Amino acid sequence: MLLATILDPQCKRTHGWPNELRERVKVELKVQYDEIKPQNNTQPKENFSNNNSSIDHFHAYIFGPQVIEKNEDTEFDNYFRTPQASYDTNPFQWWQNNKDSFPVLYELACKYLYIPATSVSSERLFSDAGNQICEERNRLKASIVTELLFLKRNSEYFNVFK
């Protein structure tokens, strides 16, 4: 969930987080980033335009094509340097618009931001409430029902119902 938060362009600054937590989440994101990024981070550049002199061609023939280092880490760093998106921005649309600038982080955002929401835990709570309030217990105060539900859902920690 923390990775999804930091990949949300509206929340990536994580102002309310302790520094240690923020750095730990960034390190985890960087680990996953490094697993996905292309392994080949060098690519030869052959620039044989008409303006090149014969000495350039000779140099390329002897020493091979000029190799340009591509620094994928700049993608990771640039994401955190870009301004935080406004709160009315759709995060999915933001990533769609910026996937060319942040291709590896786009893959991670798709992995973590597209988690479908579920109502299973709230359905369990209503089911528990239905089991606690029955014909014999229909006059319980709301505070008592809340406490009963709390004890029921956390019984494994209290050893109350075992």
N, C-alpha and C positions, 0 to 999 in steps of 0.2 A: 504494500500500500504506500510505503514511503517512496519507492521508486516511481510509482504512478504520480505521486504528488510533485516530485521534483521534475518529472517530464511534462507536467501540465504547465504550459507557458504562462498561465496566470499566477501560478504559485511557486515558480522555480526559485525565487529569492529566499524562501523559507525564513522570513524574518523572526518568527516566533520560536524557532528551533534553537536548542543549545548548540554551540559551535561544534562540540564533539559529535553530536548526532548528525549535524549537517555534513561534516567531513566524512563520517562513516558511510552515509548514504551516497555521497559523491564517489567514494572509493569503490563501493559496490557497483555503482553505475559504470564507473570506469572499467572495472573488471569485465562486466558484461559487454561493454563497448569494445574492449580489446579482443574479446572472443569473436565478435561479429565482423569487425573491420577487415577489409581485404588484407591478405598477408603480403601481397606484393605492393610495397609502398615506394618503389622506384619505377620509373618508366623512362625509356630512352626518348630523347627528343631529337628528331632529325629535322633540321631546318635548312633545307637546300633551296632557298629562294634564288632568284636571279641576281640578287644583290651580293651574295656571298662570293668572296674571292676564291681563287684557286688554292690559296694557302689554307682557307677554311676547309675545303674539300680534302686537301692533302692531310690536314690535321685529323679530320674525321676518319679518313681511311687508315691512318696509322694508329690512332688512339681509340677508335670506335666512336659511336654517336655520343653526344653530350647527354649525361644522365642528370635528370632533375629529380631531386628528392621531393616527394609529396608528403607533407606532414599532416596525417589524418588527425593528430591530436588538436590541430587548430580548430577542427569541427567541434570537438568536445568543449574546448575553451571558448570558442565564439558563441556557442549556445548560451553560456552563462554570462557573456558580455552583452548579448542583445537585450534590448529593453523588455521588461516584463509586459506581457499582453494585458490589455484592460480586461476588467471582469465581465464585460459584455461580449467578449470574443469567444467564439466557439473553438475549443482546443483542437477538435478534429479537423476543422477547416484551417486553423493555423498551421497544423502539421502538413496538411495537404498542400498548402501554399508554399511551405518552406522545406519540402522534402528534398529538393535539389540542393539546398544549402547544407542540410544536415541529413544525408542519406542513412548513415548508420544509426543515428539517434532516432530517425523516423521509424526504422524497424523496431527499435526498442519501445518507442511510444505506441506503435501498433500492438505490440505484445502486452504492454501493461495498461494502456488506457482503454482498450476495448474489452475489458472484463465485464461480462454481463452482470447486471444487478440481479439479486435474488431476494425473495421475500420469505425464504424458508425459516430463518430464525424468528421473524415476527409471527409467522404462522404457528410455530412451536409455542411461542409465548401465549398466543390466544388459546391454543389447545390446552396448555397448562392452566390458564385462567378458567377455562370451561370446566376442567376437572376439579378445580379448587372450589368453585362456586356452584353449589348444587341446591336442591330443594331444602336441605337441612341447614345450609349455610348462606341463605340468600339475604340475611340481614347484617352481614359483616360490614364494618366500616371500610372505606376505600384504603385507608392507611394499613389496616390489618391484612387486606388482600394483597397489597403491594409487598408487605413484609413476607407473607406466605410465598408469593411468587419468587421473591428474591432468594429465600431459603431453598425453595425447590430447585431453581436454576443453578444455585451455587452449592448444592448439597455435597458434591464431591470434595469441596474444600473444607467443609465444616464437619463431616462425618455425622450429620444429624439424622439422616434417614437410613443409615446402614446398620 
